[in-house]
Amino acid sequence: MTPDDLLDPLLQSGMKGFPHGQRLMRRSEVAQLGWNVLADDLPLPVAVLKREALEHNVAWMQRRASRWGVDLAPHGKTTMSPQLFARQLDAGAWGITFANVTQLAVGVAAGVRNTLIANQVFADADLACIQQLRRDHAGLRVVFLVDSLAQLDLVEAWRARRPPSEPFEALIEVGVPGGRTGVRSAAEGEALATRLHASTAVNLVGIECYEGLGARGDRAADEAYANALMDRVEALAVFCDTAGLFDTDEVLMSAGGSAIFDLVAGRLVPTLGRGVRGLLRSGCYITHDHGFYRRMVHEVEARLGCVCDSTLKPALEVWAAVQSSPEPGLAIVAAGKRDLSFDMTMPIPQFRAARGARTASPVPASWRIDALNDQHAYLRWDPADEPFAPVVGERVGLGISHPCTTFDKWPWMPVVDADYRVVDAVTTHF
C-alpha cells in the first residue's frame, strides 16, 4: 500500500453515507461534484466535518503548542485518517501518536515518519513488525512505552532470538494508583530506568504520562492532580539525567490528553543536562465535540484567559432524518449506536433543517436524545416546545461527545463548508 492509496483512495457506492449508485471515484474527485448535504445529495445518516472549524482547530493547537515551547504528536487513534494526519503534519506537528502497532503501520504507510506508540509493546508479532517497518522506511522513528521489568524481559527475550539489530526506543510511563498503566512509585521508575539503560534491546529516550483519566472539570482539583503527576514525571527525568541513564542526546517528555492539556504542556521541558523535546499528544482537539470536551475546554479557556469558544470549535456532526413521530413528545431519528458516540453522553441535537430546506437553524433548547438502539435515536422535548416539534422527513444535525468513538463508525466523511456544500473528504482506517 502506497501513500497515494491511503491519501487518495477509491470511494464507492455501498459505503455508509456515500451516494447510492455513484460511480467508483477517487477521494479527490468528491469536491468537484457540487454535492450538498442539505440538498439530499448524500443518503442519511452521514457524518460530516465542518471545514472552518477543522482548520481553526488545527491552527489554534499548533500555535498554542509553539507558545508553550513544545511539539505536537497528536493521537492518531482519534481519527485514524491519513488526510487528517497530513493536515496536522503540514501545520507543523512533530509526528503522530498511535495506540498499537496495527495503527502505526497505517500511519507509516501514509507517510508518517516520527511516531510514538502510547502503549506498552511486547508481543512477538508487534516487535517484528516495528523492526520490519524500520528496515523498510529510512528515517522512521518508533518510540513505545515501558512500565515494568516483566515487559522488558519479554522484549529482551524476543531480541535475543533474532539477528543483531538497532535497539528499540522507549519512554518510561509514569502512572497513578488505581489508574491504567505506568509505574506507581519513584523506586519502580528508578529501577526500571537502570535496567533499561543496561539493556542492549532498548534505549531509554524519555519519560511519559497520561493525565486525562484524572480530569474532573474542577479547576482546583485538576491543577493539583496535574501538578502532582508532573512533579513525579520531572523527578524521574532528573534522576535519569543525573545518573546518566538516558541513551539519547535529546530526551523526549510526553503527556497530554484533550481535557487538561494546558496543565501539563508547560511542564514538558524541564531543565536537564541535555536537550529536551516536549511532545503534547492531544488528539480530540482536531474536531473537538459538543459534550465532554466542550465542557472541559471551557475550563481551559478560563485558565488561559481566552474569550469563551475562541479556542476549539466543534467540527463533527452526524445528520439524520426524523423517520417517525409515534406519540406526543417523541420522535425517532434514523441514526443509532452504529453511527454515533454514546460512551460518554448521548448525542446532542444542534440543528434542524426542514425537508427541502437548504439552511439549518438551531433546535429548541429542550430537545434531547435520551436513548439509542443500533440504528434509532429517541428524540424528546419539553411540552412547552410542542409547537416546535420535529416532523417526519425533517433533518436533524447531532453533535457528539468524545469524537474517537464516532470516527470508527464511518469509512469516509465529507468535509463541508458553512452551507453544507461538500468541499473535500477524508477516509478512516480502523
N, C-alpha and C positions, 0 to 999 in steps of 0.2 A: 504494500500500500504506500503510495507516494503522498507528499503534502498536498498536491493538487486534488487527489482523490478525496481527501478529508476537507480541504478548504472550499472546494467547488464540486461537491458530489452531485450525483443524479437524484432528482426527486421524481416521484411518480404517483399516479392515482392509486388510492388504497392506503396511503399514509394519512393518518388522522389529521383532519383539518385541511388537507390538500384537495383542490377542486376535483370533483368526480369526472372521470373520463378525460382528464387533461393528459396531453402527450408527455412522454418522458422528457425531462429537461434538466439542465444544469441549474444549480442554485443561483448562479449569477444572472440567469435569464429572468428570474422572477420579477425584478424591479421594472422590467420593460413592458409588462403586460397590463398595467393600469388597474390592477385589482384593488378593490376597496372592501374592507370587512363589513361595513355598514350597508354596502350595496348587495350583500349576499353573494359575493363572488367566491367566497370560501364557505364550505359547509361547517356548520356549528356542531359541537363546540370547537373553538380554536383558541389556542394560547398565543398572545401577541406580545411583542416587545416594543415599547414606545421609544422611538429614536432619540428624541430630545433628552429624555430622562437618562437613557443609557449613556449617551455621550457626556452629559453633565456629570454623571456619577464616576465614570472612568477618569475624567479630567480632575474632578474635585479630589478624589482619593490620592491620585498621583501628586497633585500639588501639596496636599497635606503631608504626605509621607516625606516629600522633599524638605518641607519646613521643619519636620522633626529630625531630619538628618538620617533617615533610614530608607531602605529599599522595600519595594513590594514584591512578594512572591505569592500572589493571590491564590486561594484554594480553588483548584480546577474542578473539584468534585461538585461544587455548586452547580455548574452549568454543563460540564463535560462537552463544551462546544469549541471546536477548533477556531471558528470565526471569532468567538469572543476572547479566546486566548490571544489571538493575533491583535485584537484591539488593545488588550491590556499590555502586551509586549511593545506594540508600536507606540503606546503612550509613555513608555519608559520603565515598565516592570522589569526587575532583575531576572525573574523566571516565574515558573508556575509550580504550585504545590499540588500533590496528589495524595489520595488516601491509600492506594495499593499499587502493586506493580502492573496490574491489568490497565488501570487508568494511566499509569506512567507510559506504557507502551503506546497508547493512543496519542498522548501529548508529544512524545518523541517523533512519532510518525508525522505529526502535524508541524514539526519543525522546532519544538521547544528544546533548548539545549542546557539551560540551568534548571534543575529540578530538585524538589525536596519531597520526600515521602513522609508525611506527618503521621507516622505509624511505625510499629516495630516490624522489621523484616527478618525472617529466619528460615522460611520454608525452602527446601532444596530448589524447587522449580522457580521460585521468585529470585533467589540468588543467582541461579543460572541465567535467567532472563536479563537481569541487570548486567551481568558480565557480558552477555552477548550484545546487548544494546550498546554498551561502551565500546566494544570492538567494532561494531558496525557504523558508529556515528562519531566521527572525530570531534573532539571538543565537548562531548556530552558529559555533564556533571550530574551525578545522582547521589543525594545525601539522604540517609534514613535515620530513624531514631532507635536508640538502645536504652533499655531501662533495667536490665538485670544481667547478672553473671550467667544465668541459665540461657538467656538468648545469645549472649556472646559465645558460650560453649557450642551452641548449635551452628553458629556462623563459622567458627574456627574448625569444627569437625568437617563441615562441608568443604571448606577451602583446602583442608589437609588431604582430601581425596582427589583434588584437581591439580593440574599443572600450575606452576607458579604464575601469578598474575598480580596486577596492581591491587593494593588493599581497597576495601570499601571505605566510604566516608560516612561518619556517624556523628550525630549530636546526642548528648545525654539528655533524656527527658526528665524534667522535674515535675512531680505530681503532688497531689494533695490527698490527705486521708479521706477515704470514702469516695474519692473521685475515680477517674479512669486509670489510665496507665501513668507511669512515671515513678521515679524513686521517691520514697516517702521521707527520707531523713538525709541530713548532711553526711552522715557516716556512710550510708549506702552510696550516695553520689560520689564521694571521695574514693571509696573502694573500687567502684566501677570505673572511674576515671583512671585509676592506677593500672587496672587490668587492661583497659583499652589501649593505653599508651604502650604497654608491654606487648600487645598483640601484633602479630605480623599479618593478621587477616583484616584488621580495621584500623583506620586512622581516626583519632578523635579530633574533630574540627570545630566543635562548639557546643552550646547549651541551648535547650529549648523548653518551652512550657506552653500549655493551653489554658487560658484564664476564663474562657467563655462559660464553663459549667457553673462558675460561681457568681455570674452576673444576676443581679436581682432588680435593677432599676431604681435602687435606693442609693443616693449619692454617697452618703457617709459609709454605708456598708460596702459598696463596690470599691470605693477608694481604699478602704482598709484592707479588703481582701486582695486587691491587685497589688498593693504595695508590699504586703507580707509575702506574697508569692514571688514578686520580682526581687525582693531582698534575698530570698533563698537562691534564686537563679544567679544573681550577681555574686553572691558569696561563693557559690560553686565555681563560677568563672574565674574569680580572683584566686581561689585555691589552685585551680588547674594551671593558671598562668604563672603563679609564684613557684609552683612545684615543677614547672617545665613539662606539663603533661599534654599540652596541645601539640598535635602533629601537623601544624599549619602555620603559615606566616600571617594569615588573616582569619580571625575567629568569627564564626557565624553565631549570632544571637537571634533567636526567633521566638515570636509569640504572636498572638493576635487573632481572635475570632472577629465577629462582626457586631458585637454588642457593646463592649467597653474597650475597644481598640485604642482609644486615646489615653487610657490609663496605663498601658504597657509600652506604647510606642516610644515615649520619652525615656524609657529605662533600657532600651536595647543597644545602647552604645556606651557601656561602662568603660572607665579608664583602666586599660590593661597595658602590659609591656609590649604589645604588638598591635597591629591593625585590627579593627573590629568592623564587621558589616552587620547592621541590624536588618532583619527580614521580618516584615509585617505580613501575616498570612491571611488577613481578612478576605473572604470570598463573596459573601452575600451582598456586599456593597454595590456590586455591578448592576443589580436590578432592585436592591432594597426590597421593601414589601409594604403592605398596608396594615400589618398587625404587630407582631412581636418586635421586629427590628425597628419599625417606625417609632414605637414607644421607647425603646432603648436609646435610639439616636436622638430623640428629643432631650434626653439627659446629656448625651454627648454635646449637643448644641449649647446647652446651658453651661457646661463646663468650659467649652471653648469660647463662649460669648458670642455665638453666631445668632443671627436672626432665625426664628423658627422656620423650618423647612428650607433653609438656604443651603443645607448640606446635601443630603442624599434624597433622591426622589423615587417614588415607586415607578418602576418601568415595566412590570409584568402584570398582565391581566388575562383572564380567561373569559371569553364571550360565549354565551349560550342562550338558547331560546326558551321562553316560557311555553311548556307543552301542554299544561293542564292547569285549571283552576277549579278543583273538585269541590271545594267548600269555602265558606267565608273565612277570610284571614289566612288562606293557604294557597300558594301557587307552587307547582312543580317545575323546576328548571332542569333542562336536559343536559346536566353535567354532574359528575359524582366523583367518587374516590379514585376512579381510573383517570381522572382529568385534573384534579385539584389537590393542593396540600390540605391536610387535616390533622397533622401530627401535633401541632401547637394550638391552633384555634380553627374554628370553621372559616370558610371563605367569607369575605366581607363585601356585600353589594356596594358598588361605587357609582355605576352609570346605568342609564336606560336609554333605549332607542326604539321608538315605535316601528312596527313593521313598515318598511318602505322609506323610513326616515334616514337621512344621511348625516344627521347630527346626534350627538349624545348629550344628555343632561344628567345632573346629579339625582340620585334616588332620595326619597324621603328618609329622614334620619332613623326611623323606626324599622326600616327593612333589615332583615337579618336571616341568615341561614342557620337553622338550628339542628339539622341532621343531614346526613348523606347516605345514599345507597351506592352501589357500584357506579350507576350512571344517572342518578337522580339527586337533586338537591331540594330541600324543603325550605321554601322562602315564606317567611311570615312577616306581619306588620301589626302595628297597634290599631285598634278600632278607629281612632281619630284620623288615620291615614287611609281609611277605606275608600274615600273619593279618588285617591291616587293609586289604587291597587293595580298591580300588573295585569295585563290581559294576554290571552293566548296569542302566540305569534310575536310578541314583543321580545326584543333582545336585551339581555342584562350583562353588564360588564362586572365581573367579580374580581376583587382584589384578594390577595392571598397572604398568609402568614408563614414565613420560612420558605424561601423560594426553592431550596435544594430539592424538596420532595414534590415540586411541580415540574421542574425541568426533566426529571427522569421519566415522566409520563408522555413526553412529546418528542418524536424523532426529528421534527423540524418545527420552527416557529417563524412566522413572518415578522419583519420589523416594519412598523407603521409610523407615519407622520402624525401630526396633531389632528388631521381629518380622517385618520384610519385608512389612508392610502398605503398600499404595500410598497415599500421603497427598498427592501432588502430582505434577507432571510438568513437564519442560522440553522445548523443541524446539531444534534446531540449524539453522543456515543457512550451509552451506559452499558 
